[in-house]
Amino acid sequence: MVNQAVSLDFIKVNSEVEALLLEADLIKRLKTKYNVMLRDDKNFVLLRKDKLASGIIKISLTRKRTPYCLGPFPDSKAITQIIKIFRKAYPFADCSISKFNYYKQAKRPCTYGKIGLCPSPCQHFEALKLNNRNSNKIFSIFKSPKLHLIDSLKKEMESFSHKMEFEKASKIRDLISKINFVSKVSSLKEDYIKNPNLIDDQNQKALCELETVLGLKLKTETIEFYDIANILGKYAVGGMIVLKNGTFFKDNYRKFKIKTVNKINDVEMIGEIIKRRFKNTNWIFPELVVIDGGKGQLLKAKRSYLEEINDNKESNVFFVALAKRDEIIYTEDGRVLKLPKDNLALNLLIKGRNEVHRFSNSYYKKLASKALIGNYY
């Protein structure tokens, strides 16, 4: 392949899911020589809705696109499992016309009807209406799962956590994770093919919107995100990640072991890592710093930064904090911003916040594991 290649090109996408779907689509379009396994006509799984002659609205999984289909979904096992979970909450019939007619004549429900996974529309008209409502509801959830389902599941998970029912809370957390995964439907394949620079264009648009929302005077190219990870103050660490022009710049990621704070105090820990970071004048200064937290962490971070650069009030580094619970933005000049969930600027900040949270937690787990193994042996 190397000897025969004449050029190299790439298309940047948002996630592994989109990369997988776009790769499969391009291979099928271009009939490439070497990608034998993906050259067949097998497609990813779709969620299909049909209205049968019996009046039943039926949802099923298919690999052949029809007018009423959602997807594709790259993980057929994950979506199958989620459909099973939904069926417990919203029973629906998955029978063929012949099966429907058989049980209608037999005047008894099938096994699924007996165990409560089917409303038994073959037995009476009210059950048929219930089945159709449930099928439409599940289909609409997959159309826009985060509008209704995710929020209610998060509230339920928090409720179980407050009651110390952590096993139930963890099951809901896993369900949310699976729903988020299968809901990453790639509707952008055509857009990526038409515009290979789509991600860069989206990032620039989000940065422009961020500059407008925050009222930043300088063009924002570099953003640093900070987070603290610890449990009850033990093995406390901090993480810093960098976004350059909206893209993760992993060469500039940094880890910090907390050295001066020996108690449970995230505010003081943030202050420590900000001071240590801005001691390094060789590192390129960002235009924007984002702290994972609220007003306390924000004020401490800004104060520590000014102390480290000798209270230079003309500093061009702008500080904000992003609170997890309601995704509220606190700015250093006292504003409190609540942006719509589909706002590009907010989603850019959430993307960075989630990445620094992952990065700092992975470092914390590494240190805690080493300490536990050391104590054990």
N, C-alpha and C positions, 0 to 999 in steps of 0.2 A: 504493500500500500504506500509506503514512504517513497519508494522509487517511482511509482506511477502518479503520485500526487503532484499537481502543478500549482495549487494555491490552497490557502487555509482561511476559513472565515467562521464566524460564530454569531449566534443570536442570543442576547442576554434576556433572561426571563426572571420571573419573580420567585419561583419555587421549584423544587424537584418534581413536583406533580406536573406543573406546566411543561417542564423540560421533557419529561417522559412522554407526555401526550403530543407535544410538538415534534419530537424525534420520530415517533411512530407515524405521524401524519406525513412528514416530509419523506420518509422512506417509502411509504406507499405511493406518494405522488411521483417521486423521482425514480422509483424502481432501481435503487442503488445496487451495485454489484456485490458488496461484501456483507451487508446487513441481512443475511439470509433469514434469520429467525423472525424478523419483523416484516418480511416482505409479503407474507401471506395476506389473505383478505379478512383475517380475524380482527375484529374491532374490540375496543373496550366496552365494558358493561354500561348499558343505559337503563334508566327507569322509565317504564312505558305505562301509559294509561289507555284503556280501551273500554268502549261501551258495547256489551254483548247483546245479542238478540233477546236474551232473557230480561234485559233491562239492568243487569248488574254492571256497575262500573268496577273494572278489574285493574289492579296495578300488578306489574310483574317486571322481572329483569330480562333484558334481551340484548343482543349484540347487533340487531338490525334497526336502523333509525326509521322511525315513522313520524307523522306530524305531531303526535303528542308524546314526546320523549324529553327526558332531562338527562344531562350528562355530557360527555362520558365520565365514568368514575374508574380510576386506575386500579383500585383494589376491590375486586369482586367479593372477597371474603368479608371485608369491613362493611360494605353496604348490605350484604346479606344478613349479617349479624344485626345491623341497625334496623333493618326491616322487621326482623323477628322481635326486637325490643318494642318497636312501635306497634306491632300487632297486638301485644299484650295490653297496650293502652287504648288502641283504636282497632278493635277486631274488624277484619274484612274477609271477604270470600275470595279464594283464588282458584275456584273450580272452573272447569270447562262447561260448555252448554250441555254435553251429554251427562256429565256428573250432576249438574244442577237438575236436569230433568229426572234422573234416576231417583234422587232423594226426594224430589217433589212428589213423584208417584208413590214412593215408599212411605211418605208422610212421617218421616223421621229425619233428624239432622245427622250430618256426617260426624266423624270423630272430632274434627276441629270445632264443630258446633257444640258438641257435648262438653269440651274442655274450655269453652269460652273464647276461642281464638277466631271464631266466625259467628256473625249475628244470625246465621241460618236464614238467609233471604229466600231459600227454597220453601220455607214453611209459612211465612205470612208477609204481607205487603209492608208493614211497619219495619220489619227487619231489613227489607230491601232498601228502604229509605235510609235507615241507619248505616247500612253497609256503604251506600254511595256517599253519604256525608263523611264517613271515616276515610274512605279511599281518596276523596277529594282533599281532605285535610292533610293526609300524609304527603300527597303529591305537592300541595302548596307549601308544606314545611320544607321539602327539598328544593323548592323554588327559592325560598328566602328563609333559611333555617334560623338565621341570627335575629330576625325581627321578633320572634315569639319564643321559640323553644329554648335557645341558649340562655336568655335572660332568666326565664323561669327555672331552668335547671341550676343555674348558678345560685339563685336564691335558695333553692331546696338544698343544695350542697352546703351553703353557709349555715342554714338552719341545723343540719345534721352536725356540722362542726361545733356549733355553739352548744349542742346537746351532748357533745363528746362521743357521738356515734360516728367514729372515724371510718369504720369499714363501709358503712352506707355512703358516706361522703366521698370516699375514694372510688366507689363504683360509679357514682354520678360524674366524678371528674374524668374517669376513663371514657364514659359515654360521650361527654362533651368533646373530648379529644378526638374520638372516632367521627363524631358528627362534623367537627371542624375539618377533618381530613377529607371526608367524602364530599363535603360541600365546596371544596376547592375545584369547582368545575371550570375547565378551560374553555371560555368563550372567546379567547383572544388568539386562537391559532391563526386565523386569517389576518388579524391585525399584525401579528409578529411577522408573517410572511410579507405583507405589504410594506411594513416598516421595521426592518431589523434593529433600528435604534429606538424602539418603542419604550423600553425601560428607562434609558437615559433621558428621553423626552419627558416621561412621566416624573422622573426624579427632579428635573429642572423645574417643571410646573409646580411640584410640591414645595420646592425650596423657595420659589417666587411667592407662593401663597403664604409660606411660613414667615418670610420677611415682611409681607404686608400685615399679617395678623399681629405679629410682635412689634411692628414698627421699627425694624432694625435699619440702621443708617447705612451699614456696609453690606456689600454683597456677601451672602453666606455660602462659603465653600466647605468649611470644616466645622463639624459639630462633635463635641465630646459628651459622652454619657457616663454617669457614675452610679454605682450601686454598692450596697453593703450586704454581706451574707454572714450570718452567724446564728447560733441557737443558744439562747441564754448567755450571750457574750463570749461563748467558747469558740476557739479557732476562728476568730473574727477576721474577715478579709474584705478587701474592696476591689472593685473591678472598674476599668476604664476601657470603653470601646470608642472607635472613631468612625464617623461617616464623612467621606469626602465626595462632594457633589452627589449626595444621596446614596452612595454605595459603601458597603463595609470595607474599611481599610485595615486589614488584620495585622499588617506589619507594625502598626502603631498601637495595638492593644497592650494594656499594661495591667499587672496584678500587684496588689499591695497587701502585705501582712500588717494588721493593725498592731502598733507597737506601744502607743502611749495611753490607750484607753483600756482599762481592765474591768469595766462594768458594762451593763446593758445600756448603751447610749449611742444610738445610730447617728444622732446629731453631731456629737463630738467625733465620732469615727469619720463622718463625711468631712468634717473640718480638717482632720489629720491628713487624709489622702489628698485633699485639694491643696494643702500647703506643700506636701511633698511633691506633688505633680508640678506645681508652678515654681518650685526651686530649680527645676530643670529648664533653664532658659534656652538650652539647645533644641528642645522640642518645639515644633511649630505651634504657636498659640492659635486656638480656635476663635471663630467669630461668636460662637454660641456654646454654652455649657448647659447640659440638661441633667438635673438631679432627680433620681428616683425617690420621691417623697413629697412632703408638704412644705408649709411655710417655714417651719423650724429648720429643716435641712437646707432650704434655700438661703435663708438669712445667714446661717453659719458658714455655708460654702462661700458666699460672696464676701463676708467679713474676713474669712481666712485667706481668700485670694488677695484682697486689698492689703492685708497685713504683710503678705509675702512679697508683694510688689511695692511696699512702702507707701500704702494708701494713695496710690496714683489715681486720682478721681477721673482722669482723662482716659482711663482704660477703655479699650474698645471691646472687651469680652463681655457679652451679655449673658446673664444667668436666669434660668427658669427652672421650675420644678414641675414634675408630672405626677399627680396623685393617682394611685392604681384604682381605687374603688370606683370613682365616677369619671376618671380620665380628665380631671380638672387641671388646668395649667395656671400656675402661680408665677408672676413675673417679678423681677427685682424692683420694678418701679411701683409695685403694689396692686397691679391689676389681677383679677381672677377671671379666667377665660373658660367658658364651657362651649366647646365647638361641637357641631353635628358629627355623628359617628362616621359619616362618609366624607368628612373634610380631609383633603389631601395633606394639609399641614399636620393635622392631628395624627393621621395614620403614619406619617413619616416619624413623628416623635415616638409613637407607640412601637414602631418597628425597632428603633434604636433602643428604647427602654427594655423591650423584651430580650433583645440580644445581650445587653449588658447584664441583665438579670440571669440569663443562661450562663454567661461567661463567669460571673462572680460565684454563682452557685456551684459550677463545676470545679472551681478552684477550692472552694470551701469543702466540698465532698472529698476531694483528693487529700487535703490536709487532715480532715477528720478521720478518714480511713487509715491513713498512715499512723495517726496517733492511737487509734483503737487496736490496730495490729501490733504496734509496739507494746501497748499495755498488756495485750493478751499473751504475748510471748515473753 
